[in-house]
Amino acid sequence: MGGSIHPTTTQVSVRVRIAPSPTGNLHLGTARTAVFNWLFARRHSGRFLLRIEDTDRERSRQAFTDSILAGLRWLGLDWDEEIVFQSQRSREHQEAIAALLASGRAYRCYATEAELNAMREAQQAARQAPRYDNRHRHLSPRQVAAFQKEGRHAVVRFRIEDTQEILWQDMVRGPMRWQGADLGGDMVIARRAPADRIGEPLYNLAVVVDDMAMGITHVIRGEDHIANTAKQILLYNAIGAPQPFFAHTPLILNKEGRKLSKRDGVTSIADFQALGYTAAALSNYMCLLGWSPPVELGERFGLGDAAALFGFDRVNKAGARFDWDKLNWLNGQVLHDMDGAALRDALLPRWQQAGLDTSQPRAWQERLSVLLGPSLVVLEDGVEQARPFLGTPELDDASRAQLQVEGCQAALVYVLQHQPQTFELSAAKALLTAAARAAGVRKGVVMKGVRAALLGCLQGPDLLLSWELLHGMGEDGPRLRAALG
């Protein structure tokens, strides 16, 4: 029977880990799990560790490992010890499997895939839950010899008694109780291999052995691992090691209430970066995906502020529905709070990638960033909004139509003839009024005409501030004259 110790942190030095598999980029769900682990470790002055579970040789890629590390660093989730690579620990895994075989807690199963498929089909026809029927648990030496003579390779299975009861005190969900009969029969812990060898270890065995070696005290992961936890507790007991405390966090759901997946489009941290979300906003939002912060913390905070108050007593059991509006609001607030220098540094690589002219002085680019800042939701918005300033714009259809409005051309001629060399906002405002009077049109016609000539569109940031920026680069006169051509 699994232990039911209350998960206190007062008697242990907290050691937690995040263990992503490099078979894809860093997923939002994995990143949120990493955030919760990091917050818990920092809250209790513990250690946050990183293990790369790269034993899936066919699907693991170095590029994905690099993406995972870059994503964690970008979010500000620093780890405290050297990275552990699971693939480098095969000897320890093999030794643990050999020990379980020697103790009789595990055995070799020679059932072929065809036999297992036939078993599953029979269960399905009888409307039974799929499970291994433990058919090779008690093979005689004669039967083993016969299977080996046939050339059969064997997996290694761990014995799970149907009558076993597995208990633990979950830090999120409270008392948990599982029956061995609900775990699908004896569990495979090593892949097929010849009789004189032990095959590659599978997930549940490798995780237990590695967590033991790393001294992990608290395993914090998504609720989709609950069944794995029941199996792993049995392995801890069989190996004779103390089990860690467990916390199973709620899944992240899409707007339909299903688990967020690749079908929902943007799911990796790299995707969010590409769209122009900031690390500050995304890490802030991930804290809110399943955790209800104390009132005094509010909704906008940094990871350090959250760590000072984080606890699993405020982590919800129900799934956390992903809310784009909330993330966009948080990201917009972060961008609006950035000064011109920081915002320019964040926008510059995107301007360059879009092929925009970035030869202007840094101070001018910072002023442009300040001008654009209040309207930004994501950094990518700053590309299209900056385009009219960082290159000669093409007039859109609405701008061309505006320039043909009666009196608009005459007003622009007046502006060109009377524009002073030194730009002042109050003087420019008065000039627009005078041009409207001289051309016999409403002031709005003049303002739209000037905006069309300067920016090539009728939407955008404040007209006078935009005009001032372009005047500083000597661009306003040529654009006004071009619009009259």
C-alpha positions in Angstrom: 0.0 0.0 0.0 1.3 3.4 -0.9 2.1 5.9 1.9 -0.3 8.7 2.9 2.2 11.1 4.5 0.9 14.7 4.6 3.0 16.8 2.2 4.7 19.2 4.6 7.8 21.2 3.5 9.0 21.9 7.0 10.9 18.6 7.3 12.6 18.4 3.9 14.8 20.5 1.7 12.7 21.0 -1.3 14.0 19.6 -4.6 11.7 19.8 -7.6 12.2 19.2 -11.3 10.8 19.8 -14.7 11.4 16.9 -17.2 10.5 17.8 -20.8 10.9 15.5 -23.7 12.8 16.9 -26.7 10.3 15.6 -29.2 8.9 19.1 -29.9 9.2 22.7 -28.8 8.5 23.8 -25.3 4.7 23.4 -24.9 2.6 25.9 -23.0 1.4 23.1 -20.6 5.0 22.0 -19.9 6.0 25.7 -19.4 3.2 26.3 -16.9 4.3 23.1 -15.0 7.8 24.5 -15.0 6.5 27.8 -13.6 4.6 26.1 -10.7 7.7 24.0 -9.9 9.9 27.1 -10.0 7.5 29.1 -7.8 7.3 26.3 -5.2 11.1 25.9 -5.1 11.7 29.6 -4.7 8.9 29.9 -2.1 10.6 27.3 0.1 14.3 28.2 -0.7 14.6 24.9 -2.5 16.2 23.7 -5.7 14.6 23.8 -9.2 16.2 21.1 -11.4 16.0 20.3 -15.1 16.0 16.8 -16.7 15.8 16.2 -20.4 14.0 13.0 -21.0 15.6 12.1 -24.3 15.3 8.3 -24.4 13.0 8.4 -27.4 15.9 8.2 -29.9 13.7 8.3 -33.0 11.8 11.5 -32.1 14.3 13.4 -29.9 16.1 16.2 -31.6 18.9 18.6 -30.4 16.9 21.5 -32.0 14.0 20.7 -29.6 16.4 20.5 -26.7 17.8 23.9 -27.6 14.3 25.3 -28.0 13.3 24.0 -24.6 16.3 25.5 -22.9 15.9 28.9 -24.7 12.2 29.0 -23.8 12.8 28.4 -20.1 15.6 31.0 -20.0 13.4 33.5 -21.8 10.6 33.0 -19.3 13.1 33.6 -16.4 13.0 30.0 -15.1 16.6 29.5 -14.0 17.6 26.0 -12.8 20.0 25.4 -10.0 22.1 22.4 -11.0 23.6 20.9 -14.1 21.1 19.5 -16.6 20.5 15.8 -16.3 20.0 13.9 -19.6 18.0 10.7 -19.2 19.8 9.0 -22.1 23.0 9.1 -20.2 21.6 7.1 -17.3 20.8 3.8 -19.1 23.1 1.8 -16.8 21.2 2.9 -13.7 17.9 2.1 -15.4 19.2 -1.4 -16.4 20.4 -2.1 -12.9 17.0 -1.2 -11.4 15.2 -3.5 -13.8 17.7 -6.3 -13.1 17.1 -5.9 -9.4 13.3 -6.1 -9.8 13.8 -9.2 -11.9 16.0 -10.8 -9.3 13.5 -10.0 -6.5 10.6 -11.5 -8.4 8.8 -8.1 -8.6 9.3 -8.2 -12.4 9.3 -10.9 -15.0 9.9 -11.5 -18.7 6.9 -11.6 -20.9 7.2 -13.4 -24.3 3.7 -12.6 -25.6 3.9 -11.5 -29.2 2.2 -8.4 -30.7 -0.2 -10.7 -32.6 -1.2 -12.5 -29.4 -1.6 -9.2 -27.5 -3.7 -7.8 -30.4 -5.9 -10.9 -30.3 -6.4 -10.4 -26.6 -7.4 -6.8 -27.0 -9.8 -7.6 -29.8 -11.5 -10.3 -27.6 -11.8 -7.8 -24.7 -13.3 -5.2 -27.0 -15.8 -7.8 -28.4 -16.8 -8.6 -24.8 -17.0 -4.9 -24.0 -14.3 -5.2 -21.4 -11.7 -2.5 -20.5 -8.4 -3.2 -22.2 -5.8 -4.7 -19.9 -3.0 -7.2 -20.0 -4.2 -10.6 -18.6 -0.9 -11.4 -16.9 -0.7 -14.6 -19.0 3.1 -15.0 -18.7 3.4 -14.1 -15.0 4.0 -17.7 -13.9 5.9 -19.3 -16.8 7.7 -22.5 -16.0 11.4 -22.9 -17.0 10.2 -25.3 -19.7 7.8 -22.7 -21.2 10.5 -20.1 -21.1 12.9 -22.4 -22.9 10.4 -23.1 -25.5 9.7 -19.4 -26.2 13.4 -18.7 -26.4 13.9 -21.6 -28.8 11.2 -20.0 -31.0 13.4 -16.9 -31.0 10.9 -14.7 -29.1 12.1 -11.6 -27.5 10.7 -10.5 -24.2 9.5 -7.3 -22.6 9.9 -6.9 -18.8 6.7 -6.5 -16.8 6.3 -5.3 -13.3 3.8 -7.2 -11.2 0.7 -5.2 -10.2 -1.7 -7.1 -7.9 -5.4 -6.4 -8.5 -5.9 -6.3 -4.7 -3.3 -3.6 -4.1 -4.5 -0.3 -2.9 -2.4 2.8 -3.6 -2.8 5.9 -1.4 -1.2 9.3 -1.4 -2.0 12.8 -0.1 -2.0 15.0 -3.2 -1.0 18.6 -2.6 -3.8 19.8 -4.9 -6.5 17.1 -4.8 -6.2 15.8 -1.2 -6.5 12.1 -0.4 -6.1 9.9 -3.5 -7.0 6.2 -3.7 -6.4 3.8 -6.5 -6.9 0.1 -6.9 -4.3 -2.1 -8.6 -7.1 -3.6 -10.7 -7.6 -0.2 -12.4 -4.0 0.0 -13.7 -4.4 -2.3 -16.7 -2.5 -5.4 -15.6 1.2 -6.0 -15.1 3.1 -2.9 -16.4 5.8 -3.1 -19.1 9.0 -1.4 -17.8 11.5 -2.4 -20.5 11.1 -2.9 -24.3 11.6 -6.2 -26.1 15.0 -7.7 -26.1 16.7 -11.1 -26.5 16.7 -13.3 -23.4 20.3 -12.4 -22.4 19.6 -8.7 -22.4 17.3 -6.1 -20.8 15.5 -3.8 -23.3 15.3 0.0 -23.2 13.5 1.2 -20.0 10.1 2.8 -20.4 8.8 6.0 -18.9 7.5 5.0 -15.5 10.6 3.0 -14.5 13.1 5.6 -15.8 11.3 8.5 -14.1 11.3 6.8 -10.7 15.0 5.8 -10.9 16.0 9.3 -12.0 13.8 11.1 -9.4 15.4 9.0 -6.7 18.9 9.7 -8.0 18.2 13.5 -8.2 16.7 13.5 -4.7 13.4 14.9 -5.9 11.2 15.6 -2.9 8.1 16.9 -4.6 6.8 15.8 -8.1 4.6 18.6 -9.5 3.0 17.8 -12.9 -0.3 17.8 -14.8 -3.4 15.8 -13.8 -2.9 13.6 -16.8 -0.1 11.9 -14.9 -2.4 10.7 -12.0 -2.5 7.1 -13.2 1.3 7.2 -13.7 1.7 8.3 -10.1 -0.2 5.3 -8.9 2.1 3.0 -10.9 5.2 4.9 -9.8 4.3 4.6 -6.1 4.3 0.8 -6.5 7.7 1.0 -8.1 9.0 3.2 -5.2 7.7 0.6 -2.8 9.2 -2.3 -4.7 12.6 -0.7 -4.9 12.4 0.2 -1.2 12.7 4.0 -1.6 10.7 6.7 0.0 8.2 8.2 -2.3 8.1 12.0 -3.0 5.1 14.2 -2.4 2.8 14.7 -5.4 0.9 17.6 -6.8 -1.3 17.2 -9.9 -2.1 20.5 -11.4 -5.2 21.2 -13.6 -4.9 20.9 -17.4 -5.0 23.9 -19.6 -8.2 23.8 -21.7 -9.2 25.5 -24.9 -12.3 27.6 -25.3 -14.4 24.4 -25.9 -13.2 23.0 -22.6 -10.9 20.3 -24.1 -7.2 19.9 -23.4 -5.2 22.5 -25.3 -3.4 20.8 -28.2 -1.6 21.5 -31.4 -5.0 21.6 -33.1 -5.6 24.8 -31.3 -2.8 26.5 -33.2 -0.5 28.5 -31.0 0.7 26.2 -28.2 4.5 26.4 -27.9 6.5 29.1 -26.2 8.3 29.8 -29.5 4.9 30.5 -31.1 4.0 33.1 -28.5 7.4 34.7 -28.9 7.0 34.9 -32.7 3.6 36.6 -32.2 5.2 39.2 -30.0 4.1 38.3 -26.5 6.6 39.3 -23.8 8.1 37.0 -21.3 6.8 39.1 -18.4 3.2 38.9 -19.7 3.3 35.2 -20.6 4.9 34.1 -17.3 2.4 36.3 -15.4 -0.5 34.7 -17.3 0.8 31.2 -16.8 0.7 31.8 -13.0 -3.0 32.5 -13.4 -3.7 29.3 -15.3 -4.8 27.3 -12.3 -3.6 29.4 -9.4 -5.7 32.0 -7.7 -3.3 34.6 -6.3 -4.0 36.3 -3.0 -5.9 39.6 -3.3 -2.9 41.7 -2.3 -0.9 40.4 -5.3 -3.5 41.5 -7.9 -3.5 40.2 -11.5 -0.2 41.8 -12.7 2.9 40.6 -11.0 6.4 39.2 -11.6 7.5 35.7 -10.9 9.5 36.9 -7.9 6.4 38.5 -6.4 4.3 35.3 -7.0 7.0 33.1 -5.5 6.8 34.9 -2.2 3.1 33.9 -1.9 2.7 30.7 -3.9 1.1 27.7 -2.4 -0.9 24.7 -3.6 -3.7 25.5 -1.3 -4.7 28.1 -3.9 -4.2 25.8 -7.0 -7.5 24.8 -8.5 -8.7 21.3 -9.2 -10.8 22.2 -12.2 -9.2 22.7 -15.6 -7.8 26.2 -16.5 -9.4 27.6 -19.6 -7.1 29.6 -21.8 -8.3 33.2 -22.2 -6.7 35.1 -25.1 -8.3 38.3 -24.0 -6.7 38.2 -20.6 -3.3 37.4 -22.1 -3.6 40.2 -24.6 -4.6 42.6 -21.9 -1.6 41.6 -19.7 0.8 41.9 -22.7 -0.6 45.3 -23.7 -0.1 46.5 -20.2 3.5 45.4 -20.2 4.2 47.1 -23.5 2.4 50.3 -22.5 4.7 50.5 -19.4 7.9 50.1 -21.3 10.0 53.2 -21.9 11.1 54.2 -25.3 14.5 52.6 -25.1 13.2 49.2 -24.0 10.4 49.2 -26.5 12.7 50.2 -29.3 15.1 47.3 -28.4 12.2 44.9 -28.5 10.8 46.2 -31.8 14.0 46.7 -33.7 14.6 43.0 -34.5 11.1 42.7 -35.9 11.5 45.9 -38.0 14.8 44.5 -39.4 13.2 41.1 -40.1 10.4 42.8 -42.0 12.9 44.6 -44.2 12.1 48.1 -42.9 14.6 50.9 -43.0 16.2 51.1 -39.6 19.0 53.6 -40.4 17.5 56.4 -38.3 19.2 57.6 -35.1 18.4 55.6 -32.0 16.8 58.6 -30.3 14.4 59.0 -33.2 13.5 55.3 -33.1 12.8 55.6 -29.4 10.4 58.5 -30.0 8.7 56.4 -32.7 8.4 53.5 -30.2 6.9 55.8 -27.6 4.4 57.1 -30.2 3.3 53.5 -31.2 3.4 52.1 -27.7 -0.1 52.9 -26.4 -1.8 51.1 -29.4 0.3 47.9 -29.2 -1.2 44.6 -27.9 1.7 42.4 -29.1 5.1 43.4 -30.5 4.2 42.2 -34.0 1.6 45.0 -34.1 4.6 47.4 -34.1 5.7 46.2 -37.5 2.8 47.3 -39.6 2.2 50.4 -37.5 5.9 51.5 -37.9 5.9 50.7 -41.7 4.8 54.2 -42.8 7.6 55.8 -40.8 10.4 53.4 -41.8 10.2 53.7 -45.5 8.1 55.6 -48.1 4.5 54.3 -47.8 2.2 53.4 -50.7 -1.1 55.1 -50.5 -4.0 52.8 -49.8 -7.3 53.2 -51.7 -8.9 55.2 -48.9 -6.0 57.6 -48.9 -6.2 58.1 -52.6 -9.9 58.8 -52.4 -9.3 61.3 -49.6 -6.8 63.2 -51.6 -9.5 63.6 -54.4 -12.0 65.2 -52.0 -12.9 68.7 -53.1 -10.6 71.3 -51.5 -8.2 68.7 -50.1 -5.4 69.4 -52.7 -5.8 73.2 -52.2 -5.4 72.7 -48.4 -2.3 70.7 -48.9 -0.8 73.4 -51.1 -1.5 75.9 -48.4 0.2 73.7 -45.8 3.3 73.3 -47.9 3.5 77.0 -48.6 3.1 78.1 -45.0 4.9 75.3 -43.1 7.6 76.8 -40.9 11.1 75.2 -40.8 10.9 74.6 -37.1 8.1 72.3 -36.1 6.0 73.1 -33.1 2.8 71.3 -32.2 0.8 74.4 -31.5 1.9 76.0 -34.8 1.1 72.9 -36.8 -2.4 72.8 -35.3 -2.9 76.4 -36.2 -1.7 75.7 -39.7 -4.3 73.0 -40.2 -7.0 75.4 -39.1 -5.7 78.2 -41.5 -5.5 75.7 -44.4 -9.1 74.6 -43.9 -10.2 78.2 -43.9 -8.2 79.1 -47.0 -9.5 76.0 -49.0 -13.1 76.5 -47.7 -13.3 73.0 -46.2 -13.8 71.5 -42.8 -10.7 71.0 -40.7 -11.3 67.2 -40.8 -10.8 67.1 -44.5 -7.4 68.8 -44.1 -6.3 66.5 -41.3 -7.3 63.4 -43.2 -5.5 64.7 -46.3 -2.3 65.4 -44.4 -2.5 61.9 -42.8 -3.0 60.3 -46.2 0.0 62.1 -47.6 2.3 61.5 -44.7 1.4 57.9 -43.8 -0.4 56.5 -46.8 -3.4 55.5 -44.7 -6.2 57.1 -42.7 -5.6 55.1 -39.5 -2.7 55.4 -37.1 -1.2 57.2 -34.2 -1.6 60.9 -33.3 -1.3 63.0 -36.5 0.6 65.9 -35.1 3.1 63.7 -33.2 3.5 61.6 -36.4 4.1 64.7 -38.4 6.6 66.0 -35.9 8.6 62.7 -36.2 8.6 62.8 -40.0 9.6 66.4 -40.0 12.6 65.6 -37.8 13.8 63.3 -40.6 13.0 65.8 -43.4 10.3 63.4 -44.7 7.2 65.5 -44.4 7.8 68.0 -47.2 8.6 65.3 -49.9 5.6 63.2 -48.9 3.2 66.2 -49.1 4.6 67.2 -52.5 4.3 63.6 -53.8 0.7 63.6 -52.8 0.0 66.6 -54.9 1.7 65.1 -58.0 
